[in-house]
Amino acid sequence: MQEWQNACQIAAESAWGVTTDATSVQSMAYDAVRDGTSLKSQHAILATHRVADTLRSITEKHDRGWDAPKPRFTSPTVVYDERSMSFLDDGTVSLATTEGRVSATLRLPDKKDGYQQQYLDDEAWEHTQSTLHERDGAFFLHIGFKKPAEPSRQPEYGTVLGVDLGIDNIAVTSTAQFFSGSELEHRRRQFRRKRRRLKETGTRSALRTLIGIENKERRIAREILHRVSNGIVAEAERYCCDIIAFEALDGIRNRLPAGDVFHSWAFRRLIEYTTYKARSAGIRVTRVSPEYTSQRCAECGHVEEANRSSRDEFVCQSCNARSNADYNAAKNIGERAVRCVQQSTQRTSVSRYALKSGTVTPDEGFTPRDGGVRG
């Protein structure tokens, strides 16, 4: 664990202010970590990746105007993965150390139906990156599990779910599923008032409390984003979609007048959470250009800035179609994803995007679901 701390510090010194990309940090710091510590190669790589995660978190805090100094790695922990840790049939776990492999008995709850034992025994789950902690002379292994991704569905007539991102509605799907952003914004206003009062107080105790407030805010935001990502994947499964399409986030703060660094962070996290959850369901996630998705009529294709009559309402100046502006954008994103895939090498993987009442195939039109009416 001491060598792990040293390795992380070496990598942080090398990459601080230069990069937060895991591959770049590994390339920059790997040799120095191997020369400066007794870690084996796999743990040296894991240390550089852990540092990259930490530096990304600090960069996000800087973007939000928070004070975050260069990290110091002092926690008595070490990260393991599938190559440096293995579980044996006799109930022990084999762990790589600087002195070679050691085996330790896993002391799990006595009940055989405990949730830990279920994960270990179920072949549908496999262990992934885990963390060994030392506390008061005892060692605790926090084991990560994952389900291997199911093969992506690639039928001849696959379906896309379009998703628009926003502030009032953090996500809206082409199937007219609205995920409100009101809870996220409400909690954010609460924490903003608390931070302002603590900064005005300015005492050492207030500053310590401020750090705790910032961590709690980020934790609550993640919980909300996890719920939304679960809902998006469930919607894709409900309508048998093979791809979930988001708009690319480049320049999103300029496209959302009320957006700021926090929203950019929240959207990135939402897409990340949706991506790995969708992968487990055999669904791919893609991003498409956001150009004119808020100004284009999903019914007739007419593009005009005046079509977006207000933040919430879309009224086409050509065909007079009326719709919720975010819902109209979600349908445009779905159609753009279909066209992009058709123009790529995967020409037969998807051909339509999902609506609540049916599907739309570009250039061919609407197909109702069970006699439904387009909406």
C-alpha positions as CSV (number, residue, x, y, z in Angstrom):
1,M,0.0,0.0,0.0
2,Q,2.9,2.3,0.7
3,E,4.4,1.6,-2.7
4,W,0.9,2.2,-4.3
5,Q,0.8,5.6,-2.6
6,N,4.3,6.4,-3.8
7,A,3.4,5.4,-7.3
8,C,0.3,7.5,-7.4
9,Q,2.3,10.5,-6.2
10,I,4.9,10.0,-8.8
11,A,2.3,9.8,-11.6
12,A,0.5,12.9,-10.2
13,E,3.7,14.9,-10.2
14,S,4.4,13.9,-13.8
15,A,0.9,14.6,-15.2
16,W,-0.2,17.6,-13.0
17,G,-1.2,20.5,-15.3
18,V,-0.4,18.5,-18.4
19,T,-3.1,15.8,-19.0
20,T,-6.0,13.9,-17.4
21,D,-6.2,11.2,-20.1
22,A,-5.5,7.8,-18.7
23,T,-3.5,6.6,-21.7
24,S,-1.4,9.8,-21.7
25,V,-0.8,9.6,-17.9
26,Q,0.3,6.0,-18.3
27,S,2.7,6.8,-21.2
28,M,4.1,9.8,-19.3
29,A,4.6,8.2,-15.8
30,Y,4.9,4.4,-16.3
31,D,8.7,4.3,-16.4
32,A,9.1,6.6,-13.5
33,V,6.7,4.6,-11.4
34,R,8.5,1.3,-12.2
35,D,11.9,2.9,-11.5
36,G,10.7,4.6,-8.3
37,T,8.7,1.8,-6.7
38,S,8.7,-1.9,-6.4
39,L,5.3,-2.3,-8.0
40,K,4.9,-4.9,-10.7
41,S,3.8,-3.8,-14.2
42,Q,0.0,-4.3,-13.8
43,H,-0.1,-2.3,-10.5
44,A,2.0,0.4,-12.1
45,I,-0.6,0.8,-14.9
46,L,-3.5,0.7,-12.4
47,A,-1.8,3.5,-10.4
48,T,-1.5,5.8,-13.4
49,H,-5.2,5.2,-14.3
50,R,-6.2,6.0,-10.7
51,V,-4.3,9.3,-10.9
52,A,-6.0,10.1,-14.2
53,D,-9.4,9.7,-12.6
54,T,-8.3,11.9,-9.7
55,L,-6.9,14.6,-12.0
56,R,-10.2,14.7,-14.0
57,S,-12.1,15.2,-10.8
58,I,-9.9,18.1,-9.8
59,T,-10.2,19.7,-13.3
60,E,-13.9,19.6,-13.0
61,K,-13.7,21.4,-9.6
62,H,-11.5,24.0,-11.1
63,D,-14.0,24.5,-13.9
64,R,-16.7,25.2,-11.4
65,G,-14.5,27.8,-9.6
66,W,-13.6,25.5,-6.6
67,D,-10.2,25.5,-5.0
68,A,-8.6,22.0,-5.4
69,P,-4.9,21.6,-4.8
70,K,-2.5,19.0,-6.2
71,P,-3.6,15.6,-4.8
72,R,-1.7,13.9,-2.0
73,F,-2.2,10.1,-1.9
74,T,-2.2,8.9,1.7
75,S,-5.1,6.5,2.0
76,P,-4.1,3.0,3.0
77,T,-5.6,1.4,-0.2
78,V,-4.5,-0.4,-3.3
79,V,-6.5,-1.2,-6.5
80,Y,-6.8,-4.7,-8.0
81,D,-8.2,-5.9,-11.3
82,E,-8.7,-9.2,-13.0
83,R,-5.0,-9.7,-13.8
84,S,-3.8,-8.9,-10.2
85,M,-6.5,-10.7,-8.3
86,S,-8.2,-14.1,-8.6
87,F,-10.7,-16.1,-6.6
88,L,-10.0,-19.7,-5.8
89,D,-12.4,-22.6,-5.3
90,D,-11.3,-23.1,-1.7
91,G,-12.8,-19.8,-0.7
92,T,-9.6,-17.8,-0.8
93,V,-8.5,-14.8,-2.9
94,S,-5.1,-14.6,-4.5
95,L,-3.6,-11.1,-4.5
96,A,-0.5,-9.8,-6.2
97,T,1.9,-7.9,-3.9
98,T,5.4,-6.5,-4.3
99,E,6.7,-9.8,-2.8
100,G,4.7,-12.1,-5.1
101,R,1.2,-13.6,-4.7
102,V,-0.4,-14.1,-1.4
103,S,-3.7,-16.0,-0.6
104,A,-6.2,-14.8,2.0
105,T,-9.4,-16.3,3.2
106,L,-12.5,-14.4,2.4
107,R,-14.5,-14.0,5.6
108,L,-18.1,-13.5,4.2
109,P,-21.3,-13.5,6.2
110,D,-22.3,-17.0,7.4
111,K,-25.5,-17.1,5.4
112,K,-24.9,-18.8,2.1
113,D,-27.6,-16.7,0.5
114,G,-25.8,-13.5,1.4
115,Y,-25.6,-11.1,-1.5
116,Q,-21.8,-11.3,-1.7
117,Q,-21.8,-15.1,-2.0
118,Q,-24.5,-14.9,-4.7
119,Y,-22.3,-12.7,-6.9
120,L,-19.3,-15.0,-6.4
121,D,-21.3,-18.1,-7.3
122,D,-23.3,-16.7,-10.2
123,E,-21.5,-17.3,-13.5
124,A,-23.5,-14.4,-15.0
125,W,-21.3,-12.0,-13.0
126,E,-17.5,-11.6,-13.2
127,H,-15.3,-9.6,-10.9
128,T,-13.7,-6.4,-12.0
129,Q,-11.6,-3.6,-10.5
130,S,-11.7,-3.8,-6.7
131,T,-10.0,-2.0,-3.8
132,L,-8.2,-3.4,-0.8
133,H,-8.5,-1.2,2.3
134,E,-6.6,-1.4,5.6
135,R,-8.3,-0.2,8.7
136,D,-7.2,-0.8,12.3
137,G,-5.0,-3.7,11.3
138,A,-7.8,-5.5,9.3
139,F,-8.0,-5.7,5.5
140,F,-11.3,-5.2,3.7
141,L,-11.7,-6.1,0.0
142,H,-14.3,-4.1,-1.8
143,I,-15.1,-6.3,-4.8
144,G,-16.4,-4.9,-8.0
145,F,-18.6,-7.1,-10.2
146,K,-20.0,-6.7,-13.8
147,K,-22.1,-8.6,-16.2
148,P,-20.3,-9.3,-19.5
149,A,-21.9,-7.3,-22.3
150,E,-24.4,-9.2,-24.3
151,P,-23.8,-9.2,-28.0
152,S,-25.2,-6.0,-29.6
153,R,-28.4,-6.6,-31.4
154,Q,-27.8,-6.0,-35.1
155,P,-31.0,-6.9,-37.0
156,E,-31.6,-5.8,-40.5
157,Y,-34.3,-3.4,-39.3
158,G,-32.9,-2.1,-36.0
159,T,-34.3,0.9,-34.1
160,V,-32.7,4.1,-32.6
161,L,-33.9,5.9,-29.5
162,G,-33.1,9.6,-29.8
163,V,-32.4,11.5,-26.6
164,D,-32.3,15.3,-26.2
165,L,-30.5,16.9,-23.2
166,G,-31.6,20.1,-21.5
167,I,-32.1,21.9,-18.2
168,D,-35.8,21.9,-17.4
169,N,-36.0,18.4,-18.8
170,I,-32.6,16.9,-18.3
171,A,-33.5,14.2,-20.9
172,V,-36.3,13.7,-23.4
173,T,-36.6,10.6,-25.6
174,S,-38.1,10.3,-29.1
175,T,-40.7,8.1,-27.5
176,A,-42.0,11.1,-25.5
177,Q,-40.4,10.0,-22.1
178,F,-39.6,13.2,-20.2
179,F,-37.0,13.1,-17.4
180,S,-37.4,16.3,-15.3
181,G,-34.3,18.3,-14.2
182,S,-36.2,20.1,-11.4
183,E,-34.9,17.9,-8.6
184,L,-31.3,18.4,-9.8
185,E,-31.8,22.1,-10.1
186,H,-33.6,22.4,-6.7
187,R,-30.8,20.6,-4.8
188,R,-28.2,22.6,-6.7
189,R,-29.8,25.9,-5.5
190,Q,-29.9,24.6,-2.0
191,F,-26.2,23.8,-2.0
192,R,-25.4,27.1,-3.7
193,R,-27.0,29.0,-0.8
194,K,-25.2,26.9,1.8
195,R,-21.8,27.4,0.0
196,R,-22.4,31.2,-0.1
197,R,-23.1,31.4,3.6
198,L,-20.0,29.2,4.5
199,K,-17.7,31.3,2.3
200,E,-19.0,34.5,3.9
201,T,-18.3,33.0,7.4
202,G,-14.7,32.2,6.3
203,T,-13.7,30.3,9.4
204,R,-11.5,27.2,9.3
205,S,-14.5,25.1,10.5
206,A,-16.7,26.7,7.8
207,L,-14.1,25.8,5.1
208,R,-14.0,22.2,6.3
209,T,-17.8,22.1,6.2
210,L,-17.6,23.6,2.7
211,I,-15.6,20.6,1.4
212,G,-18.1,18.2,2.8
213,I,-21.0,20.2,1.2
214,E,-19.3,20.0,-2.2
215,N,-18.8,16.3,-1.9
216,K,-22.4,15.7,-0.8
217,E,-23.7,17.8,-3.7
218,R,-21.7,15.8,-6.2
219,R,-22.9,12.5,-4.6
220,I,-26.6,13.5,-4.8
221,A,-26.2,14.7,-8.4
222,R,-24.7,11.3,-9.3
223,E,-27.7,9.5,-7.7
224,I,-30.1,11.5,-9.7
225,L,-28.2,11.0,-12.9
226,H,-28.1,7.2,-12.2
227,R,-31.9,7.2,-12.0
228,V,-32.2,9.0,-15.2
229,S,-29.8,6.8,-17.0
230,N,-31.7,3.7,-15.7
231,G,-34.8,5.2,-17.1
232,I,-33.3,5.9,-20.6
233,V,-32.0,2.3,-20.9
234,A,-35.4,0.9,-19.7
235,E,-37.1,3.0,-22.4
236,A,-34.8,1.7,-25.0
237,E,-35.5,-1.9,-23.9
238,R,-39.2,-1.2,-23.8
239,Y,-39.3,-0.2,-27.4
240,C,-36.7,-2.8,-28.5
241,C,-34.1,-0.2,-29.5
242,D,-30.7,-1.2,-30.6
243,I,-29.0,2.2,-30.4
244,I,-29.4,5.1,-28.0
245,A,-28.4,8.4,-29.7
246,F,-27.4,11.5,-27.8
247,E,-26.3,14.8,-29.3
248,A,-22.5,15.5,-29.1
249,L,-21.7,17.8,-26.2
250,D,-19.2,20.0,-28.1
251,G,-20.2,23.6,-27.5
252,I,-23.3,22.6,-25.5
253,R,-22.9,25.6,-23.0
254,N,-23.3,28.0,-26.0
255,R,-26.4,26.1,-27.1
256,L,-28.0,26.3,-23.7
257,P,-28.3,29.9,-22.5
258,A,-28.9,28.9,-18.9
259,G,-26.3,26.1,-19.0
260,D,-23.0,26.3,-17.2
261,V,-20.0,24.1,-16.3
262,F,-22.2,22.0,-13.9
263,H,-24.6,21.1,-16.7
264,S,-21.7,20.1,-19.0
265,W,-20.4,17.8,-16.2
266,A,-23.9,16.4,-15.6
267,F,-24.5,15.6,-19.3
268,R,-21.1,13.9,-19.6
269,R,-21.8,11.8,-16.6
270,L,-25.4,10.9,-17.8
271,I,-24.0,9.7,-21.1
272,E,-21.3,7.7,-19.4
273,Y,-23.7,6.0,-17.0
274,T,-26.1,5.3,-19.9
275,T,-23.3,3.8,-22.0
276,Y,-22.1,1.2,-19.6
277,K,-25.7,0.2,-18.5
278,A,-26.8,0.0,-22.1
279,R,-23.8,-2.2,-22.9
280,S,-25.0,-4.8,-20.4
281,A,-28.3,-4.9,-22.3
282,G,-26.7,-5.3,-25.7
283,I,-27.5,-1.7,-26.7
284,R,-25.0,0.7,-28.3
285,V,-24.7,4.4,-27.5
286,T,-23.8,6.9,-30.2
287,R,-23.5,10.7,-30.5
288,V,-24.6,12.8,-33.4
289,S,-24.1,16.4,-34.5
290,P,-26.5,18.7,-32.7
291,E,-26.6,21.2,-35.6
292,Y,-30.1,22.5,-36.1
293,T,-31.8,19.8,-34.1
294,S,-33.6,22.5,-32.1
295,Q,-34.6,24.5,-35.2
296,R,-35.6,21.6,-37.6
297,C,-39.1,20.4,-37.9
298,A,-39.2,16.7,-37.3
299,E,-42.4,16.4,-39.4
300,C,-41.4,18.2,-42.6
301,G,-37.7,18.9,-42.3
302,H,-38.0,22.7,-42.5
303,V,-35.2,24.5,-40.7
304,E,-35.7,28.1,-39.3
305,E,-34.7,29.8,-36.2
306,A,-38.3,31.1,-35.7
307,N,-39.6,27.6,-35.5
308,R,-38.4,27.6,-31.8
309,S,-41.0,30.1,-30.7
310,S,-40.1,29.7,-27.0
311,R,-37.9,27.6,-24.8
312,D,-40.6,24.9,-24.5
313,E,-42.7,25.3,-27.7
314,F,-41.9,24.4,-31.3
315,V,-44.1,25.7,-34.1
316,C,-43.0,25.0,-37.7
317,Q,-43.3,28.1,-39.9
318,S,-43.8,25.9,-42.9
319,C,-46.2,23.1,-42.0
320,N,-47.6,24.6,-38.7
321,A,-46.8,21.4,-36.8
322,R,-46.7,22.1,-33.0
323,S,-44.7,20.1,-30.5
324,N,-42.7,20.3,-27.3
325,A,-39.3,21.7,-28.4
326,D,-37.3,19.1,-26.6
327,Y,-39.4,16.3,-27.9
328,N,-39.0,17.6,-31.5
329,A,-35.2,17.8,-31.0
330,A,-35.2,14.2,-29.7
331,K,-36.9,13.0,-32.8
332,N,-34.4,14.9,-35.0
333,I,-31.5,13.3,-33.1
334,G,-33.0,9.8,-33.6
335,E,-33.4,10.4,-37.4
336,R,-29.9,11.9,-37.7
337,A,-28.5,8.8,-36.0
338,V,-30.3,6.5,-38.4
339,R,-28.9,8.4,-41.4
340,C,-25.4,8.4,-39.9
341,V,-25.4,4.7,-39.4
342,Q,-26.8,4.0,-42.9
343,Q,-24.0,6.1,-44.4
344,S,-21.3,4.2,-42.4
345,T,-20.1,0.7,-43.0
346,Q,-22.9,-0.7,-40.9
347,R,-25.5,0.0,-43.5
348,T,-28.1,-2.6,-42.4
349,S,-27.8,-2.3,-38.7
350,V,-30.6,0.3,-38.1
351,S,-33.2,1.8,-40.4
352,R,-35.7,3.7,-38.2
353,Y,-36.1,5.6,-34.9
354,A,-38.7,5.0,-32.2
355,L,-41.7,7.0,-31.3
356,K,-44.2,6.3,-28.6
357,S,-46.8,5.2,-31.1
358,G,-44.6,3.6,-33.7
359,T,-41.4,4.1,-35.7
360,V,-40.3,6.4,-38.5
361,T,-38.1,5.3,-41.4
362,P,-36.4,8.3,-43.1
363,D,-37.7,8.9,-46.6
364,E,-40.4,6.2,-46.1
365,G,-42.5,7.5,-43.3
366,F,-44.3,6.5,-40.1
367,T,-45.3,2.9,-39.2
368,P,-47.8,2.7,-36.3
369,R,-47.4,0.3,-33.4
370,D,-50.4,-1.8,-32.9
371,G,-52.7,0.6,-34.8
372,G,-51.4,3.6,-32.9
373,V,-51.7,7.2,-34.2
374,R,-48.5,9.2,-34.7
375,G,-47.6,11.6,-31.9
